[in-house]
C-alpha cells in the first residue's frame, strides 16, 4: 500500500518536472570525441611505454651502479681483510725469523764457547810448560854446560815455584842425583 | 517482441562491427529519448542531460565493438547511463563543494520545467529533495522500478545486483522516503 503511494507520489513529481529538453545527439561530435579519445589513448600508451622504458632503463642503470658500488665496497672490504691477514702473517713470519736468528746466534755462541779451552787448564799447561823449560834448561846447564850451581838454583826454583807439578818431582830427583854424585865424588877423592 | 529486439540489436552490432557507422546512428535515434529521460530522472529533475547523453553515446560508440549481445542494447545503454550519472553527480558535488556560490545551488534547484500540472511547487520540491537525499544505491532502483517501470530482472541486471539485493535496497529506499514524506503519503 505504502509502495503504491510512494510510487504515485514519485510519478506525479516526475510528471510535474516534465520530460527533459529534447536532446539531439551530435553524432559528429561523438565521432570527433571518439577520435580524440582514440588519439589520447594512443598517446597515453606511447607515453606510458616511454615512461616504463625510461624507468626500466633508469632502474637498470641505477641498479647496475648500485651493484657496482656494492661490489667495490665488498672488494675493498676483502682487500682490507687480506691486508690485515697479510700484515698479521708477515708479523708472525718476522717473529719466527727473529726467533730463529736468535736461536742460531745462541747456537753459534754456544759452539764458540765450546771451542774455547778451559783457562785453568791452559794456565796449568803453561805452568807445566814453564816448569818443563826451567827443568830442561837446568838439565842443559848441569849436563852440557857443567854449571852445577846454576842448575841446582834452577831446580830449586822449580820446586819453589811449582811444588805440586811433576817437574818439581823431576827437579827433586835431579837434585838428589847431583847430591849423590857429589857424595860419590867426595868418597872417591877420600879413597 | 523481446526476441525480435535482440535479433535487431545483434544485427545492428554486427553491421557496426563491419564498419557501417549508420548502425550506430540508428541506435542513437532509437534510444536517445529513453536515455535522456532516464538521465533526467537520475540527475534529479533536471540535470545536465545533454552532456550526460553525449557521454553515454560516446562510451557506447567506443565500447560497442566489445558488446556481446548478452542483453539488449537498451539495457546496456541504461547501465552506461547509470554509471555516467553517478560520475556526473560526483563531479557536480565536488564542484558545488569547492567552487560554487550559494546562488548556483538555488538556481539548480529552481530550474525545473514549466509544465507542472500535477503538484504544487512546495510538494514537488519536498519530493525532489527526498529523492535527491537518497544515496545512489537506493535512488537508482527507485528510478528504474517506479519511474522507468522496468521489471525486477532487468533492473537487477542493469544495476548488476541480485534480485534479493534489489528488493532490500528498494525496501530501504521506501523506508527512507516514507520517513521523509510521511505527511504527503498520509494525505
HADDOCK unambig.tbl for C-alpha pairs under 7 A between the chains (distance, minus, plus):
assign (segid A and resid 3 and name CA) (segid B and resid 174 and name CA) 6.98 0.50 0.50
assign (segid A and resid 5 and name CA) (segid B and resid 185 and name CA) 6.18 0.50 0.50
assign (segid A and resid 6 and name CA) (segid B and resid 185 and name CA) 6.79 0.50 0.50
assign (segid A and resid 7 and name CA) (segid B and resid 146 and name CA) 5.59 0.50 0.50
assign (segid A and resid 11 and name CA) (segid B and resid 147 and name CA) 6.08 0.50 0.50
assign (segid A and resid 12 and name CA) (segid B and resid 118 and name CA) 5.89 0.50 0.50
assign (segid A and resid 12 and name CA) (segid B and resid 119 and name CA) 6.74 0.50 0.50
assign (segid A and resid 13 and name CA) (segid B and resid 119 and name CA) 6.65 0.50 0.50
assign (segid A and resid 13 and name CA) (segid B and resid 124 and name CA) 5.59 0.50 0.50
assign (segid A and resid 13 and name CA) (segid B and resid 127 and name CA) 6.84 0.50 0.50
assign (segid A and resid 15 and name CA) (segid B and resid 118 and name CA) 6.82 0.50 0.50
assign (segid A and resid 16 and name CA) (segid B and resid 115 and name CA) 6.52 0.50 0.50
assign (segid A and resid 16 and name CA) (segid B and resid 116 and name CA) 4.07 0.50 0.50
assign (segid A and resid 16 and name CA) (segid B and resid 117 and name CA) 5.76 0.50 0.50
assign (segid A and resid 16 and name CA) (segid B and resid 118 and name CA) 5.50 0.50 0.50
assign (segid A and resid 16 and name CA) (segid B and resid 119 and name CA) 6.03 0.50 0.50
assign (segid A and resid 17 and name CA) (segid B and resid 45 and name CA) 5.92 0.50 0.50
assign (segid A and resid 17 and name CA) (segid B and resid 112 and name CA) 5.63 0.50 0.50
assign (segid A and resid 17 and name CA) (segid B and resid 113 and name CA) 5.26 0.50 0.50
assign (segid A and resid 17 and name CA) (segid B and resid 116 and name CA) 6.25 0.50 0.50
assign (segid A and resid 18 and name CA) (segid B and resid 113 and name CA) 5.60 0.50 0.50
assign (segid A and resid 18 and name CA) (segid B and resid 115 and name CA) 6.16 0.50 0.50
assign (segid A and resid 18 and name CA) (segid B and resid 116 and name CA) 6.89 0.50 0.50
assign (segid A and resid 19 and name CA) (segid B and resid 37 and name CA) 6.30 0.50 0.50
assign (segid A and resid 20 and name CA) (segid B and resid 36 and name CA) 6.53 0.50 0.50
assign (segid A and resid 20 and name CA) (segid B and resid 37 and name CA) 6.05 0.50 0.50
assign (segid A and resid 20 and name CA) (segid B and resid 40 and name CA) 5.96 0.50 0.50
assign (segid A and resid 20 and name CA) (segid B and resid 46 and name CA) 6.94 0.50 0.50
assign (segid A and resid 23 and name CA) (segid B and resid 36 and name CA) 6.85 0.50 0.50
assign (segid A and resid 23 and name CA) (segid B and resid 50 and name CA) 5.94 0.50 0.50
assign (segid A and resid 25 and name CA) (segid B and resid 54 and name CA) 6.13 0.50 0.50
assign (segid A and resid 30 and name CA) (segid B and resid 54 and name CA) 6.96 0.50 0.50
assign (segid A and resid 30 and name CA) (segid B and resid 58 and name CA) 5.35 0.50 0.50
assign (segid A and resid 34 and name CA) (segid B and resid 58 and name CA) 6.45 0.50 0.50
assign (segid A and resid 34 and name CA) (segid B and resid 62 and name CA) 6.61 0.50 0.50
